[in-house]
Amino acid sequence: MKAPVNASVKTALKVLVSFVALVSFFAFAQDTQRSIVINPQSIVVNPLPQYGVDVWVDRDPSGSSTPTYYIGDPIQINVRVSENSYVYLFNVRSSGEIVQIFPNRFDGSNYLYANQTKSFPGAGARYRFSVDGPTGIDKVIAVASKRQLNTSELASFKNGSYCADSQMSQQSFAQTLSIIVEPLPQNEWVTDTINFQVARRYASMDNLQPVQAQVTTNFQVQVTPIWGMRIRIGN
């Protein structure tokens, strides 16, 4: 025969169970809220990353400073992951324009192995990136994921373009990216961002003459009289 349970004990047990459930709920809610952070610069960040992705430009291999490029300068972008991942690169220009640098029509395979470094453009590439105006701070955002992401809502290819363009504002871009990565486990995605300064070279207009420049775009060579090369990244 079971001993009768005191009513006060039953009440205490119910209170304890309710308290544990409430604590678990708030812990889960807090963990969910912490799974994705959009910082003041409208960049999506994993607050508890389990591995790393590094992005840098050729004038700052450390990826820790803000190097200066002049309009028309060539630029090379590099990325490396610490674990096997699918990688996506986006250029956010000071004008607000956003271009998906990678994957692109020339470099479609965006799966990188652990500690593999990939450069854009790489050796022997049939395209190149040159810095375009306006002046200001440009960003390159790297997104690495253990699972392939559908970025078609972020950027799309236009006829004749080898990089996908986004029609979103930076804030909308960040919100949409957060929705894309939200279903992923915390340990399966990570981001990194670098900045570079776009500046203009000033020269005396007295002796400036038009020049003939060869611009390689989509496998074709175009000869155009220009004052200075201004090829937009991703175009």
C-alpha positions as protocol buffer text, in pm:
chain_id: "A"
residue {
  index: 1
  type: MET
  ca { x: 0 y: 0 z: 0 }
}
residue {
  index: 2
  type: LYS
  ca { x: 141 y: 337 z: -106 }
}
residue {
  index: 3
  type: ALA
  ca { x: 192 y: 601 z: 156 }
}
residue {
  index: 4
  type: PRO
  ca { x: -31 y: 906 z: 101 }
}
residue {
  index: 5
  type: VAL
  ca { x: 145 y: 1203 z: -47 }
}
residue {
  index: 6
  type: ASN
  ca { x: 107 y: 1523 z: 145 }
}
residue {
  index: 7
  type: ALA
  ca { x: -89 y: 1791 z: -46 }
}
residue {
  index: 8
  type: SER
  ca { x: 180 y: 2050 z: 18 }
}
residue {
  index: 9
  type: VAL
  ca { x: 439 y: 1817 z: -135 }
}
residue {
  index: 10
  type: LYS
  ca { x: 224 y: 1774 z: -445 }
}
residue {
  index: 11
  type: THR
  ca { x: 191 y: 2150 z: -478 }
}
residue {
  index: 12
  type: ALA
  ca { x: 565 y: 2197 z: -438 }
}
residue {
  index: 13
  type: LEU
  ca { x: 634 y: 1936 z: -706 }
}
residue {
  index: 14
  type: LYS
  ca { x: 393 y: 2105 z: -947 }
}
residue {
  index: 15
  type: VAL
  ca { x: 558 y: 2441 z: -885 }
}
residue {
  index: 16
  type: LEU
  ca { x: 903 y: 2288 z: -941 }
}
residue {
  index: 17
  type: VAL
  ca { x: 799 y: 2123 z: -1267 }
}
residue {
  index: 18
  type: SER
  ca { x: 641 y: 2445 z: -1391 }
}
residue {
  index: 19
  type: PHE
  ca { x: 954 y: 2640 z: -1297 }
}
residue {
  index: 20
  type: VAL
  ca { x: 1183 y: 2398 z: -1481 }
}
residue {
  index: 21
  type: ALA
  ca { x: 960 y: 2412 z: -1791 }
}
residue {
  index: 22
  type: LEU
  ca { x: 955 y: 2792 z: -1779 }
}
residue {
  index: 23
  type: VAL
  ca { x: 1334 y: 2813 z: -1747 }
}
residue {
  index: 24
  type: SER
  ca { x: 1378 y: 2569 z: -2035 }
}
residue {
  index: 25
  type: PHE
  ca { x: 1142 y: 2772 z: -2252 }
}
residue {
  index: 26
  type: PHE
  ca { x: 1325 y: 3100 z: -2189 }
}
residue {
  index: 27
  type: ALA
  ca { x: 1662 y: 2931 z: -2241 }
}
residue {
  index: 28
  type: PHE
  ca { x: 1541 y: 2795 z: -2573 }
}
residue {
  index: 29
  type: ALA
  ca { x: 1398 y: 3134 z: -2674 }
}
residue {
  index: 30
  type: GLN
  ca { x: 1719 y: 3308 z: -2577 }
}
residue {
  index: 31
  type: ASP
  ca { x: 1929 y: 3056 z: -2770 }
}
residue {
  index: 32
  type: THR
  ca { x: 1704 y: 3102 z: -3075 }
}
residue {
  index: 33
  type: GLN
  ca { x: 1739 y: 3477 z: -3057 }
}
residue {
  index: 34
  type: ARG
  ca { x: 2115 y: 3446 z: -3031 }
}
residue {
  index: 35
  type: SER
  ca { x: 2142 y: 3212 z: -3329 }
}
residue {
  index: 36
  type: ILE
  ca { x: 2152 y: 3505 z: -3574 }
}
residue {
  index: 37
  type: VAL
  ca { x: 2266 y: 3862 z: -3520 }
}
residue {
  index: 38
  type: ILE
  ca { x: 2241 y: 4153 z: -3764 }
}
residue {
  index: 39
  type: ASN
  ca { x: 2499 y: 4408 z: -3654 }
}
residue {
  index: 40
  type: PRO
  ca { x: 2466 y: 4788 z: -3691 }
}
residue {
  index: 41
  type: GLN
  ca { x: 2634 y: 4766 z: -4035 }
}
residue {
  index: 42
  type: SER
  ca { x: 2350 y: 4538 z: -4155 }
}
residue {
  index: 43
  type: ILE
  ca { x: 2576 y: 4233 z: -4169 }
}
residue {
  index: 44
  type: VAL
  ca { x: 2453 y: 3889 z: -4064 }
}
residue {
  index: 45
  type: VAL
  ca { x: 2674 y: 3734 z: -3795 }
}
residue {
  index: 46
  type: ASN
  ca { x: 2676 y: 3394 z: -3624 }
}
residue {
  index: 47
  type: PRO
  ca { x: 2738 y: 3485 z: -3257 }
}
residue {
  index: 48
  type: LEU
  ca { x: 2853 y: 3132 z: -3170 }
}
residue {
  index: 49
  type: PRO
  ca { x: 3053 y: 3010 z: -3472 }
}
residue {
  index: 50
  type: GLN
  ca { x: 3197 y: 2661 z: -3458 }
}
residue {
  index: 51
  type: TYR
  ca { x: 3443 y: 2706 z: -3745 }
}
residue {
  index: 52
  type: GLY
  ca { x: 3587 y: 2988 z: -3953 }
}
residue {
  index: 53
  type: VAL
  ca { x: 3581 y: 3160 z: -4291 }
}
residue {
  index: 54
  type: ASP
  ca { x: 3835 y: 3430 z: -4377 }
}
residue {
  index: 55
  type: VAL
  ca { x: 3808 y: 3680 z: -4660 }
}
residue {
  index: 56
  type: TRP
  ca { x: 4071 y: 3933 z: -4760 }
}
residue {
  index: 57
  type: VAL
  ca { x: 4191 y: 4146 z: -5052 }
}
residue {
  index: 58
  type: ASP
  ca { x: 4534 y: 4146 z: -5210 }
}
residue {
  index: 59
  type: ARG
  ca { x: 4643 y: 4474 z: -5046 }
}
residue {
  index: 60
  type: ASP
  ca { x: 4570 y: 4345 z: -4696 }
}
residue {
  index: 61
  type: PRO
  ca { x: 4640 y: 3972 z: -4653 }
}
residue {
  index: 62
  type: SER
  ca { x: 4569 y: 4007 z: -4280 }
}
residue {
  index: 63
  type: GLY
  ca { x: 4209 y: 4109 z: -4347 }
}
residue {
  index: 64
  type: SER
  ca { x: 4224 y: 4337 z: -4044 }
}
residue {
  index: 65
  type: SER
  ca { x: 4269 y: 4683 z: -4194 }
}
residue {
  index: 66
  type: THR
  ca { x: 4096 y: 4897 z: -4458 }
}
residue {
  index: 67
  type: PRO
  ca { x: 4327 y: 4923 z: -4760 }
}
residue {
  index: 68
  type: THR
  ca { x: 4281 y: 5191 z: -5024 }
}
residue {
  index: 69
  type: TYR
  ca { x: 4211 y: 5122 z: -5391 }
}
residue {
  index: 70
  type: TYR
  ca { x: 4182 y: 5392 z: -5655 }
}
residue {
  index: 71
  type: ILE
  ca { x: 3909 y: 5382 z: -5915 }
}
residue {
  index: 72
  type: GLY
  ca { x: 4036 y: 5165 z: -6201 }
}
residue {
  index: 73
  type: ASP
  ca { x: 4279 y: 4965 z: -5985 }
}
residue {
  index: 74
  type: PRO
  ca { x: 4270 y: 4586 z: -6023 }
}
residue {
  index: 75
  type: ILE
  ca { x: 4160 y: 4398 z: -5711 }
}
residue {
  index: 76
  type: GLN
  ca { x: 4187 y: 4034 z: -5609 }
}
residue {
  index: 77
  type: ILE
  ca { x: 3959 y: 3883 z: -5344 }
}
residue {
  index: 78
  type: ASN
  ca { x: 4057 y: 3571 z: -5150 }
}
residue {
  index: 79
  type: VAL
  ca { x: 3866 y: 3335 z: -4924 }
}
residue {
  index: 80
  type: ARG
  ca { x: 3957 y: 3038 z: -4706 }
}
residue {
  index: 81
  type: VAL
  ca { x: 3750 y: 2806 z: -4482 }
}
residue {
  index: 82
  type: SER
  ca { x: 3865 y: 2596 z: -4188 }
}
residue {
  index: 83
  type: GLU
  ca { x: 3617 y: 2316 z: -4269 }
}
residue {
  index: 84
  type: ASN
  ca { x: 3457 y: 2186 z: -4589 }
}
residue {
  index: 85
  type: SER
  ca { x: 3190 y: 2436 z: -4687 }
}
residue {
  index: 86
  type: TYR
  ca { x: 2990 y: 2600 z: -4962 }
}
residue {
  index: 87
  type: VAL
  ca { x: 3108 y: 2960 z: -4995 }
}
residue {
  index: 88
  type: TYR
  ca { x: 2929 y: 3272 z: -5117 }
}
residue {
  index: 89
  type: LEU
  ca { x: 3087 y: 3616 z: -5166 }
}
residue {
  index: 90
  type: PHE
  ca { x: 2901 y: 3945 z: -5195 }
}
residue {
  index: 91
  type: ASN
  ca { x: 3039 y: 4291 z: -5274 }
}
residue {
  index: 92
  type: VAL
  ca { x: 2842 y: 4568 z: -5099 }
}
residue {
  index: 93
  type: ARG
  ca { x: 2936 y: 4899 z: -5258 }
}
residue {
  index: 94
  type: SER
  ca { x: 2927 y: 5238 z: -5091 }
}
residue {
  index: 95
  type: SER
  ca { x: 2639 y: 5330 z: -5325 }
}
residue {
  index: 96
  type: GLY
  ca { x: 2433 y: 5047 z: -5173 }
}
residue {
  index: 97
  type: GLU
  ca { x: 2460 y: 4825 z: -5481 }
}
residue {
  index: 98
  type: ILE
  ca { x: 2517 y: 4456 z: -5400 }
}
residue {
  index: 99
  type: VAL
  ca { x: 2682 y: 4203 z: -5635 }
}
residue {
  index: 100
  type: GLN
  ca { x: 2731 y: 3832 z: -5581 }
}
residue {
  index: 101
  type: ILE
  ca { x: 3096 y: 3779 z: -5669 }
}
residue {
  index: 102
  type: PHE
  ca { x: 3096 y: 3404 z: -5610 }
}
residue {
  index: 103
  type: PRO
  ca { x: 2963 y: 3175 z: -5740 }
}
residue {
  index: 104
  type: ASN
  ca { x: 2959 y: 3339 z: -6083 }
}
residue {
  index: 105
  type: ARG
  ca { x: 2923 y: 3220 z: -6443 }
}
residue {
  index: 106
  type: PHE
  ca { x: 3296 y: 3148 z: -6471 }
}
residue {
  index: 107
  type: ASP
  ca { x: 3344 y: 2999 z: -6122 }
}
residue {
  index: 108
  type: GLY
  ca { x: 3029 y: 2801 z: -6057 }
}
residue {
  index: 109
  type: SER
  ca { x: 3161 y: 2536 z: -5817 }
}
residue {
  index: 110
  type: ASN
  ca { x: 3156 y: 2703 z: -5475 }
}
residue {
  index: 111
  type: TYR
  ca { x: 3245 y: 2400 z: -5258 }
}
residue {
  index: 112
  type: LEU
  ca { x: 3577 y: 2453 z: -5080 }
}
residue {
  index: 113
  type: TYR
  ca { x: 3771 y: 2200 z: -4877 }
}
residue {
  index: 114
  type: ALA
  ca { x: 3913 y: 2265 z: -4533 }
}
residue {
  index: 115
  type: ASN
  ca { x: 4201 y: 2517 z: -4543 }
}
residue {
  index: 116
  type: GLN
  ca { x: 4163 y: 2561 z: -4919 }
}
residue {
  index: 117
  type: THR
  ca { x: 4220 y: 2916 z: -5046 }
}
residue {
  index: 118
  type: LYS
  ca { x: 4038 y: 3038 z: -5355 }
}
residue {
  index: 119
  type: SER
  ca { x: 4115 y: 3369 z: -5529 }
}
residue {
  index: 120
  type: PHE
  ca { x: 3905 y: 3586 z: -5757 }
}
residue {
  index: 121
  type: PRO
  ca { x: 4026 y: 3620 z: -6019 }
}
residue {
  index: 122
  type: GLY
  ca { x: 4252 y: 3318 z: -5990 }
}
residue {
  index: 123
  type: ALA
  ca { x: 4556 y: 3233 z: -6198 }
}
residue {
  index: 124
  type: GLY
  ca { x: 4458 y: 3201 z: -6565 }
}
residue {
  index: 125
  type: ALA
  ca { x: 4109 y: 3343 z: -6512 }
}
residue {
  index: 126
  type: ARG
  ca { x: 3939 y: 3487 z: -6820 }
}
residue {
  index: 127
  type: TYR
  ca { x: 3807 y: 3786 z: -6632 }
}
residue {
  index: 128
  type: ARG
  ca { x: 3931 y: 4042 z: -6384 }
}
residue {
  index: 129
  type: PHE
  ca { x: 3788 y: 4273 z: -6121 }
}
residue {
  index: 130
  type: SER
  ca { x: 3861 y: 4643 z: -6124 }
}
residue {
  index: 131
  type: VAL
  ca { x: 3742 y: 4892 z: -5866 }
}
residue {
  index: 132
  type: ASP
  ca { x: 3466 y: 5127 z: -5973 }
}
residue {
  index: 133
  type: GLY
  ca { x: 3323 y: 5442 z: -5812 }
}
residue {
  index: 134
  type: PRO
  ca { x: 3169 y: 5602 z: -5627 }
}
residue {
  index: 135
  type: THR
  ca { x: 3428 y: 5674 z: -5361 }
}
residue {
  index: 136
  type: GLY
  ca { x: 3364 y: 5547 z: -5010 }
}
residue {
  index: 137
  type: ILE
  ca { x: 3383 y: 5223 z: -4813 }
}
residue {
  index: 138
  type: ASP
  ca { x: 3305 y: 4899 z: -4995 }
}
residue {
  index: 139
  type: LYS
  ca { x: 3254 y: 4566 z: -4819 }
}
residue {
  index: 140
  type: VAL
  ca { x: 3304 y: 4203 z: -4915 }
}
residue {
  index: 141
  type: ILE
  ca { x: 3087 y: 3960 z: -4719 }
}
residue {
  index: 142
  type: ALA
  ca { x: 3176 y: 3590 z: -4710 }
}
residue {
  index: 143
  type: VAL
  ca { x: 2915 y: 3331 z: -4612 }
}
residue {
  index: 144
  type: ALA
  ca { x: 3022 y: 2971 z: -4551 }
}
residue {
  index: 145
  type: SER
  ca { x: 2772 y: 2692 z: -4497 }
}
residue {
  index: 146
  type: LYS
  ca { x: 2794 y: 2315 z: -4452 }
}
residue {
  index: 147
  type: ARG
  ca { x: 2485 y: 2293 z: -4672 }
}
residue {
  index: 148
  type: GLN
  ca { x: 2425 y: 2449 z: -5011 }
}
residue {
  index: 149
  type: LEU
  ca { x: 2217 y: 2766 z: -4991 }
}
residue {
  index: 150
  type: ASN
  ca { x: 1961 y: 2897 z: -5236 }
}
residue {
  index: 151
  type: THR
  ca { x: 2071 y: 3257 z: -5291 }
}
residue {
  index: 152
  type: SER
  ca { x: 1837 y: 3326 z: -5584 }
}
residue {
  index: 153
  type: GLU
  ca { x: 1629 y: 3554 z: -5360 }
}
residue {
  index: 154
  type: LEU
  ca { x: 1940 y: 3757 z: -5281 }
}
residue {
  index: 155
  type: ALA
  ca { x: 2081 y: 3804 z: -5631 }
}
residue {
  index: 156
  type: SER
  ca { x: 2006 y: 3698 z: -5987 }
}
residue {
  index: 157
  type: PHE
  ca { x: 2195 y: 3684 z: -6315 }
}
residue {
  index: 158
  type: LYS
  ca { x: 2107 y: 3925 z: -6591 }
}
residue {
  index: 159
  type: ASN
  ca { x: 2165 y: 3861 z: -6961 }
}
residue {
  index: 160
  type: GLY
  ca { x: 2534 y: 3893 z: -7040 }
}
residue {
  index: 161
  type: SER
  ca { x: 2648 y: 3940 z: -6680 }
}
residue {
  index: 162
  type: TYR
  ca { x: 2886 y: 3694 z: -6519 }
}
residue {
  index: 163
  type: CYS
  ca { x: 2797 y: 3795 z: -6163 }
}
residue {
  index: 164
  type: ALA
  ca { x: 2453 y: 3805 z: -6005 }
}
residue {
  index: 165
  type: ASP
  ca { x: 2311 y: 4142 z: -5902 }
}
residue {
  index: 166
  type: SER
  ca { x: 2085 y: 4218 z: -5608 }
}
residue {
  index: 167
  type: GLN
  ca { x: 1801 y: 4468 z: -5623 }
}
residue {
  index: 168
  type: MET
  ca { x: 1773 y: 4489 z: -5243 }
}
residue {
  index: 169
  type: SER
  ca { x: 1884 y: 4751 z: -4997 }
}
residue {
  index: 170
  type: GLN
  ca { x: 2159 y: 4640 z: -4762 }
}
residue {
  index: 171
  type: GLN
  ca { x: 1912 y: 4608 z: -4475 }
}
residue {
  index: 172
  type: SER
  ca { x: 1671 y: 4397 z: -4680 }
}
residue {
  index: 173
  type: PHE
  ca { x: 1964 y: 4190 z: -4804 }
}
residue {
  index: 174
  type: ALA
  ca { x: 2072 y: 4118 z: -4445 }
}
residue {
  index: 175
  type: GLN
  ca { x: 1719 y: 4028 z: -4337 }
}
residue {
  index: 176
  type: THR
  ca { x: 1673 y: 3792 z: -4632 }
}
residue {
  index: 177
  type: LEU
  ca { x: 2011 y: 3627 z: -4569 }
}
residue {
  index: 178
  type: SER
  ca { x: 1916 y: 3577 z: -4203 }
}
residue {
  index: 179
  type: ILE
  ca { x: 1599 y: 3398 z: -4316 }
}
residue {
  index: 180
  type: ILE
  ca { x: 1804 y: 3173 z: -4547 }
}
residue {
  index: 181
  type: VAL
  ca { x: 2052 y: 3065 z: -4276 }
}
residue {
  index: 182
  type: GLU
  ca { x: 1799 y: 3054 z: -3991 }
}
residue {
  index: 183
  type: PRO
  ca { x: 1702 y: 2685 z: -4045 }
}
residue {
  index: 184
  type: LEU
  ca { x: 2069 y: 2578 z: -4027 }
}
residue {
  index: 185
  type: PRO
  ca { x: 2215 y: 2446 z: -3703 }
}
residue {
  index: 186
  type: GLN
  ca { x: 2435 y: 2697 z: -3521 }
}
residue {
  index: 187
  type: ASN
  ca { x: 2751 y: 2502 z: -3601 }
}
residue {
  index: 188
  type: GLU
  ca { x: 2691 y: 2481 z: -3977 }
}
residue {
  index: 189
  type: TRP
  ca { x: 2736 y: 2839 z: -4095 }
}
residue {
  index: 190
  type: VAL
  ca { x: 2960 y: 3139 z: -4041 }
}
residue {
  index: 191
  type: THR
  ca { x: 3033 y: 3478 z: -4200 }
}
residue {
  index: 192
  type: ASP
  ca { x: 3324 y: 3717 z: -4233 }
}
residue {
  index: 193
  type: THR
  ca { x: 3350 y: 4074 z: -4367 }
}
residue {
  index: 194
  type: ILE
  ca { x: 3629 y: 4301 z: -4487 }
}
residue {
  index: 195
  type: ASN
  ca { x: 3623 y: 4667 z: -4590 }
}
residue {
  index: 196
  type: PHE
  ca { x: 3827 y: 4859 z: -4844 }
}
residue {
  index: 197
  type: GLN
  ca { x: 3841 y: 5227 z: -4926 }
}
residue {
  index: 198
  type: VAL
  ca { x: 3760 y: 5343 z: -5280 }
}
residue {
  index: 199
  type: ALA
  ca { x: 3935 y: 5670 z: -5365 }
}
residue {
  index: 200
  type: ARG
  ca { x: 3984 y: 5884 z: -5671 }
}
residue {
  index: 201
  type: ARG
  ca { x: 4317 y: 5984 z: -5822 }
}
residue {
  index: 202
  type: TYR
  ca { x: 4329 y: 6353 z: -5898 }
}
residue {
  index: 203
  type: ALA
  ca { x: 4543 y: 6474 z: -6188 }
}
residue {
  index: 204
  type: SER
  ca { x: 4586 y: 6795 z: -6378 }
}
residue {
  index: 205
  type: MET
  ca { x: 4335 y: 6813 z: -6662 }
}
residue {
  index: 206
  type: ASP
  ca { x: 4574 y: 7028 z: -6870 }
}
residue {
  index: 207
  type: ASN
  ca { x: 4778 y: 6737 z: -7003 }
}
residue {
  index: 208
  type: LEU
  ca { x: 4518 y: 6463 z: -6978 }
}
residue {
  index: 209
  type: GLN
  ca { x: 4444 y: 6299 z: -7312 }
}
residue {
  index: 210
  type: PRO
  ca { x: 4205 y: 6019 z: -7406 }
}
residue {
  index: 211
  type: VAL
  ca { x: 4373 y: 5679 z: -7425 }
}
residue {
  index: 212
  type: GLN
  ca { x: 4296 y: 5349 z: -7592 }
}
residue {
  index: 213
  type: ALA
  ca { x: 4229 y: 5075 z: -7337 }
}
residue {
  index: 214
  type: GLN
  ca { x: 4167 y: 4705 z: -7388 }
}
residue {
  index: 215
  type: VAL
  ca { x: 3897 y: 4574 z: -7156 }
}
residue {
  index: 216
  type: THR
  ca { x: 3833 y: 4201 z: -7135 }
}
residue {
  index: 217
  type: THR
  ca { x: 3466 y: 4135 z: -7065 }
}
residue {
  index: 218
  type: ASN
  ca { x: 3283 y: 3810 z: -7131 }
}
residue {
  index: 219
  type: PHE
  ca { x: 3568 y: 3675 z: -7347 }
}
residue {
  index: 220
  type: GLN
  ca { x: 3559 y: 3976 z: -7584 }
}
residue {
  index: 221
  type: VAL
  ca { x: 3811 y: 4257 z: -7620 }
}
residue {
  index: 222
  type: GLN
  ca { x: 3661 y: 4600 z: -7652 }
}
residue {
  index: 223
  type: VAL
  ca { x: 3869 y: 4905 z: -7750 }
}
residue {
  index: 224
  type: THR
  ca { x: 3718 y: 5225 z: -7617 }
}
residue {
  index: 225
  type: PRO
  ca { x: 3858 y: 5579 z: -7580 }
}
residue {
  index: 226
  type: ILE
  ca { x: 3830 y: 5660 z: -7209 }
}
residue {
  index: 227
  type: TRP
  ca { x: 3979 y: 5892 z: -6950 }
}
residue {
  index: 228
  type: GLY
  ca { x: 4030 y: 5615 z: -6697 }
}
residue {
  index: 229
  type: MET
  ca { x: 3928 y: 5251 z: -6664 }
}
residue {
  index: 230
  type: ARG
  ca { x: 3618 y: 5211 z: -6449 }
}
residue {
  index: 231
  type: ILE
  ca { x: 3504 y: 4853 z: -6470 }
}
residue {
  index: 232
  type: ARG
  ca { x: 3248 y: 4767 z: -6207 }
}
residue {
  index: 233
  type: ILE
  ca { x: 3311 y: 4463 z: -5992 }
}
residue {
  index: 234
  type: GLY
  ca { x: 3081 y: 4194 z: -6118 }
}
residue {
  index: 235
  type: ASN
  ca { x: 3007 y: 4352 z: -6456 }
}
